[in-house]
Every structure is written in structure tokens, then in C-alpha cells.
Amino acid sequence: MEKQLLGALEAGGTKMVCATGYADGTIVETAEFPTTTPEETMALVVDWFKQRSIAALGIGAFGPTAVNPSSPHYGHILETPKTAWRFFDMLGSLQNELNVPCGYDTDVNVACLGEHAFGCAQGLDNVVYLTIGTGVGAGVMVGGQLIHGMLHPEAGHILVVRDPADTIGDDSACPYHSNCLEGLIAGPAVKKRWGGKRASELAEDPAAMDLLAGYLAQALMTYILCYAPQRIVIGGGVADHTPVVALARKKAAELLNGYLVTPELEDIDSYIVNNSLEGKQGIMGCLALGAQALAQ
Ligand code: ZN
């Protein structure tokens, strides 16, 4: 196939990251626009791509969103606290304006795809990608396919058992669940519990890291048991700027308590890992998704 210029759009809750590049993951150019209202934001995004004559576009959108092509709401943002975006037809509006083949998935599913296509999950068909930042999200690939079912996995909101030492209070930082992973370890939970501090400021605080790693380890055990991944890749600010992944992998092994014996778990340092693409796994995954859309 000719080396055609592809578009990549990471549509996040706070900013839109646009890029052009190629199917081999090479990024040519990037731009960022703040996520305000659909009218304002999408006009900037569409204009940027229109000036660059892309052959196809890969979109990784914030959720919840409908990623199953058989859904009547395919490509729409669904119920979201960002009310201006509720039921916005993200995919349809971009397809109409740009008139090129578009691939559509969640921001975390495309990050999973990025690690699979170009990063530390190459050659593996069963992968969990977890991001721990302002929220917690999981992209999941099973049998070489990203999961599109009723919706997409929302594995950031699984329940965990409260640590008795936790001082966060009765309510977590998740408005829906008082004991979910996101509500106890994402950025807002860290700020709520530790007087407005960011996770990176607590990286040298053993008690704080121990608490966060304990919750993460519970979730990792659940993902290992339910998805049988061949590797778990973790990104996002809380994971990138603290030792929490290294601590959590040890604790996950303790929780599993020898129940599973596999070569992967015997080499747990290579099994549960930090992301390998320096924060570019999402946008590179969008390029991979755009290449898929072009090939179809
Ligand atoms: Zn929750």
C-alpha cells in the first residue's frame, strides 16, 4: 500500500489531541485544542484535519461511548458528566465533515491498540491496558480484538475492599461508587485524601504509595483472573510519576497467593509493566486504527 497520511484524534475530556502520521506509527505533526463545547471544539478539530488531506482517521474517544458498530448509537458519546457532549455524534460528525474512512474506539482501547501495534504488547493477543490519571480506564484486547460488547469494559470502576488505614472518608472521589478503584486511586481521590496533593508529590511517601498500590493490586488480581491477559500495561499520570506499579505487582502476586502458576506470573516484572511509548500509546493507537479503517 502507498504510504498515505493518516489522521489521529485522541478526544479527551479536557483536551483534543490531533495528529497526522503513518501506519508504521510515525507521528508527523500534532496539535491540541481544549475540550469545551462540541460546536466550538469540533470546528477547530475539523478545520485542522481539513488542511492536511488525510486518507483516513482513527478516533479514540472519552467514554462512556458506543463502540459496537451494531449499536444504534455507534460513535456517539453516551451519558457523561460533561453535559454538552451527552449523545453527541462524534464519529458521524467527523465522517460527514472529513469524508474519509474513520475508525472509532475508546481512548483506552486505542492506547491498548497502540501498545499492541508498536509497543510492549507486540505479538500478544490478550492484553489489558490500564490508565490511572484523572480517572481510571481499561482497554482490553482478547483474541486480538478490542472488546466491544454491550459497551466497552469499564474496569476502572470495579469494587475493591477498603483498606482500614484509608482516611478518604465514607465517600470516595467517584460520584457513583464509594468503593471503586477510580474513586480510591485516581487523581481526584489522591487530592481528596491528601489535602490537594498530586500523586507525584507523594511518590516518596511510603504509606501513601502502599495504600494506592494495595488498591491497584486488588484490581490487577481481578483483571488477571477475569481476562487472562498475557501482559498488563499501565499508563496515566498517577502510574507514570510514582513507584505504584512496581509496588502493586508484588502485592498482586501476594494476593494471588500461588493460585495460578504460569511462565508470565513467574516473571511478574515483565508481566505487569509501565507503558512503553512515553505517553504516545494513545495517539499511535489512533494511527493504527486509522490504518485499519483505510484497509477495510
Ligand atoms: Zn466508580
Boltz pocket constraint, residues with backbone or C-beta under 6 A from the ligand:
constraints:
  - pocket:
      binder: B
      contacts: [[A, 156], [A, 157], [A, 174], [A, 175], [A, 176], [A, 177], [A, 180], [A, 181], [A, 182], [A, 183]]
      max_distance: 6.0
